[in-house]
Amino acid sequence: MAVPVVNNQDVIAWTDLGLSPVALDLGFFELRWYSLAYLAGIFVGYWYLLKLIKQPGSPMARRHADDMVFYSALGIILGGRIGYVLFYNLAYYLENPVDILKLWDGGMSFHGGVLGTTLGILYLARKEGLPWLRIHDYVACCVPFGLFFGRLANFVNHELWGAPVKSDIPWAVRFPEVIAGLSGTLGPPRHPTQLYEALLEGVVLFVILWWMFWRTQARYEPGKLVGAFIFFYGLFRFAVEFVREPDAQLVGFAQATGLHMGQWLSLPMILGGLYLMLTAKKRRVRVEPAVGSASVA
């Protein structure tokens, strides 16, 4: 299909923004923004989790939150990487298994990270005798921080960009691409879908969960907050994928199925999240907080 003709003078060139995937280069060691995004998401999420568990009815104490950070980080990294290998590029990694360990080259699946974090939560809940679904509710409120920083890092890495724009829009971006065998050539104006997702999955999703936690009784209805998280994330991801370029190795898959891999993986999240929200009131019970003595009905 022909790429629409758009005036390249009216759009943003990524190379003019002065961005670099490397935050600190010491010659023998490079610290990348991608790594810092993960660290920032984990630490800011932990800080926010501590604020949440101070409220009445918390399903865990401070010591549980400390353990939760470790299990979540492990789940995000291992689950995200394994998910990317299985869902997005299995054929390549079967031929190059050592490259699975090269996390610094990118390649993480959010859906895999969700599964990894879920396993970590289930392990902690079983080990400490905690209500696993309510822990999911609290952790879900903290995830948008990581999504926000991660999508910004995707933009800085000029990866996971959108499809070419069909009309002049002032925020379209020309990213460095490999065109006709030449690396670094500016491609056609594209949707900066990394920024769309940072706004929707990071800012908007955080505001929704913030309002539900602090302004409603959602935290006393097990599954409602995590249900809202996976429902709205799935919805936002599904919508943005319509203007996002599929991974190069999955172009054929998208053409054959009519949807991107990210959309197929988001459909169960949308349905599962909707189910958890609609059935949450049935699970409401008298909540015994992990700290303090007062019960909260």
Secondary structure as GFF3:
##gff-version 3
##sequence-region A 1 297
A	DSSP	three_ten_helix	8	10	.	.	.	ID=ss1
A	DSSP	beta_strand	12	13	.	.	.	ID=ss2
A	DSSP	three_ten_helix	14	17	.	.	.	ID=ss3
A	DSSP	beta_strand	22	25	.	.	.	ID=ss4
A	DSSP	beta_strand	30	32	.	.	.	ID=ss5
A	DSSP	alpha_helix	33	53	.	.	.	ID=ss6
A	DSSP	alpha_helix	62	88	.	.	.	ID=ss7
A	DSSP	alpha_helix	90	95	.	.	.	ID=ss8
A	DSSP	three_ten_helix	97	101	.	.	.	ID=ss9
A	DSSP	three_ten_helix	103	105	.	.	.	ID=ss10
A	DSSP	alpha_helix	110	128	.	.	.	ID=ss11
A	DSSP	alpha_helix	132	140	.	.	.	ID=ss12
A	DSSP	alpha_helix	143	156	.	.	.	ID=ss13
A	DSSP	beta_strand	173	174	.	.	.	ID=ss14
A	DSSP	beta_strand	176	179	.	.	.	ID=ss15
A	DSSP	beta_strand	182	186	.	.	.	ID=ss16
A	DSSP	alpha_helix	193	197	.	.	.	ID=ss17
A	DSSP	pi_helix	198	204	.	.	.	ID=ss18
A	DSSP	alpha_helix	205	215	.	.	.	ID=ss19
A	DSSP	three_ten_helix	218	220	.	.	.	ID=ss20
A	DSSP	alpha_helix	224	240	.	.	.	ID=ss21
A	DSSP	three_ten_helix	241	243	.	.	.	ID=ss22
A	DSSP	three_ten_helix	248	250	.	.	.	ID=ss23
A	DSSP	alpha_helix	251	257	.	.	.	ID=ss24
A	DSSP	alpha_helix	261	279	.	.	.	ID=ss25
A	DSSP	three_ten_helix	280	283	.	.	.	ID=ss26
###
